[in-house]
């Protein structure tokens, strides 16, 4: 925080948090052509990239990375890594390595808390794991208020998402990947298969 360059970059990254009390207040004319929280004047305001391994945990990995990036952006310092393992093992609303929904993790983090990766290390599996294994882990953060961008399921738009990212940082988005997606390497993926670019 004593680095003048970092302080200037943080002020730039937090500009819309300071100017507006909500993302909806940002005028369309204020939307920049580009924004990359990975490089604001040389500083990265995103989270450490993680490999989910052979576990269908993308819904939790993405949630923890979004949470870490938002904490970093809000407080201007590196937060502890949030544990995906604790969320996958303890959140009965999801299916561990068999998939789930990020918004169910939000409900748990809003009504409970999250713990550190240090206390609950990621194992790329949930079979044989128990929530009891993490009962002594101290809370490191919680979600103050959850919401869907746009106010309801399917009620968002590109501009609403852009404004949310601009003011508050990365957001969670998901899609249902068909089994054919597992063979994807390149090209445009469509509902009926792959379209190879020439």
C-alpha positions as a LaTeX table, in Angstrom:
\begin{tabular}{lrrr}
\hline
Residue & $x$ (\AA) & $y$ (\AA) & $z$ (\AA) \\
\hline
Unk1 & 0.00 & 0.00 & 0.00 \\
Unk2 & 3.05 & 2.32 & 0.24 \\
Unk3 & 3.79 & 1.86 & $-3.47$ \\
Unk4 & 2.54 & 5.02 & $-5.21$ \\
Unk5 & 2.08 & 3.19 & $-8.50$ \\
Unk6 & $-0.07$ & 0.52 & $-6.81$ \\
Unk7 & $-2.16$ & 3.17 & $-5.03$ \\
Unk8 & $-2.80$ & 4.86 & $-8.39$ \\
Unk9 & $-3.72$ & 1.55 & $-10.06$ \\
Unk10 & $-6.04$ & 0.64 & $-7.17$ \\
Unk11 & $-7.77$ & 4.02 & $-7.46$ \\
Unk12 & $-8.28$ & 3.37 & $-11.17$ \\
Unk13 & $-9.60$ & $-0.15$ & $-10.51$ \\
Unk14 & $-11.97$ & 1.13 & $-7.79$ \\
Unk15 & $-13.10$ & 4.23 & $-9.71$ \\
Unk16 & $-16.66$ & 3.03 & $-10.32$ \\
Unk17 & $-17.04$ & 1.69 & $-6.76$ \\
Unk18 & $-16.30$ & 5.21 & $-5.51$ \\
Unk19 & $-18.45$ & 7.04 & $-8.08$ \\
Unk20 & $-21.60$ & 4.92 & $-7.99$ \\
Unk21 & $-23.49$ & 3.15 & $-5.22$ \\
Unk22 & $-24.73$ & 0.50 & $-7.67$ \\
Unk23 & $-23.76$ & $-0.85$ & $-11.07$ \\
Unk24 & $-27.15$ & 0.14 & $-12.53$ \\
Unk25 & $-26.28$ & 3.83 & $-12.03$ \\
Unk26 & $-23.35$ & 3.69 & $-14.45$ \\
Unk27 & $-24.33$ & 5.44 & $-17.70$ \\
Unk28 & $-23.93$ & 3.45 & $-20.91$ \\
Unk29 & $-21.62$ & 6.20 & $-22.15$ \\
Unk30 & $-19.15$ & 5.38 & $-19.32$ \\
Unk31 & $-18.61$ & 1.78 & $-20.49$ \\
Unk32 & $-15.02$ & 1.46 & $-21.73$ \\
Unk33 & $-14.13$ & $-0.37$ & $-24.94$ \\
Unk34 & $-11.92$ & $-2.72$ & $-22.95$ \\
Unk35 & $-11.22$ & $-3.60$ & $-19.32$ \\
Unk36 & $-8.78$ & $-6.16$ & $-18.04$ \\
Unk37 & $-8.51$ & $-6.49$ & $-14.25$ \\
Unk38 & $-5.45$ & $-8.68$ & $-14.86$ \\
Unk39 & $-3.52$ & $-5.60$ & $-15.90$ \\
Unk40 & $-4.44$ & $-2.22$ & $-14.45$ \\
Unk41 & $-1.23$ & $-0.27$ & $-15.00$ \\
Unk42 & 0.77 & $-3.45$ & $-14.47$ \\
Unk43 & $-1.14$ & $-4.73$ & $-11.40$ \\
Unk44 & $-3.31$ & $-7.83$ & $-11.37$ \\
Unk45 & $-6.61$ & $-7.50$ & $-9.48$ \\
Unk46 & $-7.77$ & $-11.03$ & $-10.25$ \\
Unk47 & $-7.26$ & $-14.32$ & $-8.49$ \\
Unk48 & $-4.71$ & $-17.11$ & $-8.75$ \\
Unk49 & $-5.62$ & $-19.50$ & $-11.57$ \\
Unk50 & $-6.54$ & $-23.02$ & $-10.44$ \\
Unk51 & $-6.67$ & $-26.39$ & $-12.13$ \\
Unk52 & $-9.81$ & $-28.33$ & $-11.19$ \\
Unk53 & $-8.18$ & $-31.64$ & $-12.09$ \\
Unk54 & $-10.40$ & $-34.63$ & $-12.89$ \\
Unk55 & $-13.34$ & $-33.28$ & $-10.91$ \\
Unk56 & $-16.50$ & $-31.56$ & $-12.15$ \\
Unk57 & $-15.88$ & $-28.60$ & $-9.86$ \\
Unk58 & $-15.83$ & $-25.71$ & $-12.35$ \\
Unk59 & $-18.89$ & $-24.24$ & $-10.61$ \\
Unk60 & $-16.94$ & $-24.00$ & $-7.34$ \\
Unk61 & $-13.51$ & $-23.16$ & $-8.73$ \\
Unk62 & $-15.03$ & $-20.23$ & $-10.64$ \\
Unk63 & $-16.98$ & $-19.07$ & $-7.59$ \\
Unk64 & $-13.90$ & $-19.05$ & $-5.34$ \\
Unk65 & $-11.84$ & $-17.20$ & $-7.95$ \\
Unk66 & $-14.56$ & $-14.58$ & $-8.42$ \\
Unk67 & $-14.85$ & $-14.16$ & $-4.64$ \\
Unk68 & $-11.07$ & $-13.74$ & $-4.25$ \\
Unk69 & $-10.89$ & $-11.21$ & $-7.10$ \\
Unk70 & $-13.75$ & $-9.16$ & $-5.66$ \\
Unk71 & $-12.12$ & $-9.16$ & $-2.21$ \\
Unk72 & $-8.81$ & $-8.10$ & $-3.76$ \\
Unk73 & $-10.49$ & $-5.32$ & $-5.72$ \\
Unk74 & $-12.52$ & $-4.09$ & $-2.74$ \\
Unk75 & $-9.74$ & $-4.08$ & $-0.14$ \\
Unk76 & $-6.69$ & $-3.57$ & $-2.35$ \\
Unk77 & $-4.75$ & $-6.48$ & $-0.94$ \\
Unk78 & $-4.31$ & $-10.17$ & $-1.64$ \\
Unk79 & $-6.92$ & $-12.18$ & 0.32 \\
Unk80 & $-6.26$ & $-15.73$ & 1.49 \\
Unk81 & $-7.22$ & $-18.33$ & $-1.11$ \\
Unk82 & $-10.80$ & $-19.49$ & $-0.60$ \\
Unk83 & $-11.23$ & $-23.26$ & $-0.29$ \\
Unk84 & $-13.28$ & $-24.92$ & $-3.03$ \\
Unk85 & $-12.94$ & $-28.21$ & $-1.13$ \\
Unk86 & $-14.92$ & $-27.03$ & 1.89 \\
Unk87 & $-17.69$ & $-25.68$ & $-0.36$ \\
Unk88 & $-17.89$ & $-28.88$ & $-2.42$ \\
Unk89 & $-17.85$ & $-31.17$ & 0.60 \\
Unk90 & $-20.12$ & $-29.15$ & 2.90 \\
Unk91 & $-22.67$ & $-27.74$ & 0.46 \\
Unk92 & $-25.46$ & $-30.33$ & 0.30 \\
Unk93 & $-27.18$ & $-28.29$ & $-2.45$ \\
Unk94 & $-24.49$ & $-29.30$ & $-4.98$ \\
Unk95 & $-23.04$ & $-32.62$ & $-6.09$ \\
Unk96 & $-19.33$ & $-32.27$ & $-5.31$ \\
Unk97 & $-17.21$ & $-33.47$ & $-8.24$ \\
Unk98 & $-20.38$ & $-34.41$ & $-10.12$ \\
Unk99 & $-21.28$ & $-30.76$ & $-10.72$ \\
Unk100 & $-23.46$ & $-28.05$ & $-9.33$ \\
Unk101 & $-24.34$ & $-24.37$ & $-9.51$ \\
Unk102 & $-22.27$ & $-21.39$ & $-8.34$ \\
Unk103 & $-25.35$ & $-19.66$ & $-6.91$ \\
Unk104 & $-25.76$ & $-22.51$ & $-4.40$ \\
Unk105 & $-22.21$ & $-21.78$ & $-3.23$ \\
Unk106 & $-23.22$ & $-18.14$ & $-2.89$ \\
Unk107 & $-26.14$ & $-19.17$ & $-0.65$ \\
Unk108 & $-23.79$ & $-21.14$ & 1.58 \\
Unk109 & $-21.24$ & $-18.29$ & 1.69 \\
Unk110 & $-23.99$ & $-15.77$ & 2.46 \\
Unk111 & $-25.69$ & $-17.80$ & 5.18 \\
Unk112 & $-22.48$ & $-19.31$ & 6.51 \\
Unk113 & $-18.90$ & $-18.57$ & 5.54 \\
Unk114 & $-15.92$ & $-19.74$ & 3.52 \\
Unk115 & $-12.59$ & $-21.01$ & 4.82 \\
Unk116 & $-9.03$ & $-20.87$ & 3.53 \\
Unk117 & $-7.37$ & $-23.20$ & 1.06 \\
Unk118 & $-4.64$ & $-23.62$ & 3.67 \\
Unk119 & $-7.10$ & $-25.16$ & 6.16 \\
Unk120 & $-9.13$ & $-27.12$ & 3.57 \\
Unk121 & $-6.82$ & $-27.98$ & 0.64 \\
Unk122 & $-8.31$ & $-28.86$ & $-2.71$ \\
Unk123 & $-8.15$ & $-32.60$ & $-3.46$ \\
Unk124 & $-9.93$ & $-32.86$ & $-6.85$ \\
Unk125 & $-12.37$ & $-35.30$ & $-5.22$ \\
Unk126 & $-15.11$ & $-35.38$ & $-2.64$ \\
Unk127 & $-15.59$ & $-39.12$ & $-2.26$ \\
Unk128 & $-14.49$ & $-40.12$ & 1.25 \\
Unk129 & $-14.34$ & $-36.51$ & 2.40 \\
Unk130 & $-16.54$ & $-35.17$ & 5.20 \\
Unk131 & $-17.61$ & $-31.67$ & 6.19 \\
Unk132 & $-16.55$ & $-32.60$ & 9.73 \\
Unk133 & $-12.95$ & $-32.43$ & 8.49 \\
Unk134 & $-13.28$ & $-28.65$ & 8.23 \\
Unk135 & $-15.21$ & $-27.79$ & 11.40 \\
Unk136 & $-12.11$ & $-26.28$ & 13.05 \\
Unk137 & $-11.30$ & $-24.07$ & 10.03 \\
Unk138 & $-11.75$ & $-20.40$ & 10.84 \\
Unk139 & $-14.05$ & $-18.30$ & 8.64 \\
Unk140 & $-12.07$ & $-15.98$ & 6.36 \\
Unk141 & $-14.96$ & $-14.32$ & 4.47 \\
Unk142 & $-18.65$ & $-14.43$ & 3.71 \\
Unk143 & $-20.95$ & $-12.99$ & 1.08 \\
Unk144 & $-22.79$ & $-9.96$ & 2.38 \\
Unk145 & $-25.58$ & $-9.97$ & $-0.22$ \\
Unk146 & $-26.13$ & $-12.18$ & $-3.24$ \\
Unk147 & $-28.10$ & $-11.22$ & $-6.33$ \\
Unk148 & $-28.58$ & $-12.08$ & $-9.97$ \\
Unk149 & $-27.26$ & $-9.43$ & $-12.36$ \\
Unk150 & $-30.38$ & $-7.88$ & $-13.84$ \\
Unk151 & $-32.50$ & $-8.92$ & $-10.87$ \\
Unk152 & $-33.72$ & $-12.34$ & $-12.00$ \\
Unk153 & $-32.83$ & $-15.53$ & $-13.81$ \\
Unk154 & $-32.40$ & $-14.65$ & $-17.50$ \\
Unk155 & $-33.07$ & $-10.93$ & $-16.92$ \\
Unk156 & $-29.53$ & $-9.73$ & $-17.56$ \\
Unk157 & $-27.97$ & $-8.21$ & $-20.66$ \\
Unk158 & $-24.45$ & $-7.61$ & $-21.92$ \\
Unk159 & $-24.53$ & $-4.00$ & $-20.71$ \\
Unk160 & $-25.80$ & $-4.99$ & $-17.26$ \\
Unk161 & $-23.01$ & $-7.55$ & $-16.95$ \\
Unk162 & $-20.43$ & $-5.01$ & $-18.16$ \\
Unk163 & $-21.57$ & $-2.48$ & $-15.57$ \\
Unk164 & $-21.49$ & $-5.09$ & $-12.80$ \\
Unk165 & $-17.93$ & $-6.08$ & $-13.72$ \\
Unk166 & $-16.85$ & $-2.46$ & $-14.05$ \\
Unk167 & $-18.07$ & $-1.54$ & $-10.56$ \\
Unk168 & $-17.71$ & $-4.75$ & $-8.56$ \\
Unk169 & $-15.29$ & $-7.01$ & $-10.41$ \\
Unk170 & $-15.60$ & $-10.42$ & $-12.09$ \\
Unk171 & $-18.93$ & $-12.24$ & $-12.15$ \\
Unk172 & $-19.91$ & $-15.89$ & $-12.30$ \\
Unk173 & $-21.50$ & $-17.11$ & $-15.47$ \\
Unk174 & $-22.19$ & $-20.67$ & $-16.48$ \\
Unk175 & $-23.60$ & $-22.78$ & $-19.25$ \\
Unk176 & $-24.67$ & $-26.38$ & $-19.54$ \\
Unk177 & $-21.94$ & $-28.12$ & $-21.52$ \\
Unk178 & $-23.13$ & $-31.12$ & $-23.56$ \\
Unk179 & $-20.99$ & $-34.28$ & $-23.48$ \\
Unk180 & $-19.57$ & $-33.39$ & $-26.90$ \\
Unk181 & $-17.86$ & $-30.40$ & $-25.26$ \\
Unk182 & $-15.29$ & $-32.80$ & $-23.75$ \\
Unk183 & $-13.66$ & $-33.25$ & $-27.18$ \\
Unk184 & $-13.50$ & $-29.51$ & $-27.95$ \\
Unk185 & $-10.08$ & $-28.31$ & $-29.09$ \\
Unk186 & $-10.69$ & $-25.35$ & $-31.44$ \\
Unk187 & $-13.21$ & $-23.72$ & $-33.72$ \\
Unk188 & $-16.71$ & $-22.50$ & $-32.95$ \\
Unk189 & $-18.74$ & $-24.83$ & $-30.78$ \\
Unk190 & $-22.42$ & $-24.93$ & $-31.72$ \\
Unk191 & $-25.36$ & $-26.91$ & $-30.42$ \\
Unk192 & $-25.10$ & $-29.25$ & $-33.42$ \\
Unk193 & $-21.34$ & $-29.71$ & $-33.21$ \\
Unk194 & $-18.14$ & $-27.97$ & $-34.18$ \\
Unk195 & $-17.76$ & $-25.47$ & $-36.96$ \\
Unk196 & $-14.18$ & $-25.42$ & $-38.20$ \\
Unk197 & $-12.78$ & $-22.01$ & $-39.10$ \\
Unk198 & $-11.01$ & $-21.77$ & $-42.45$ \\
\hline
\end{tabular}
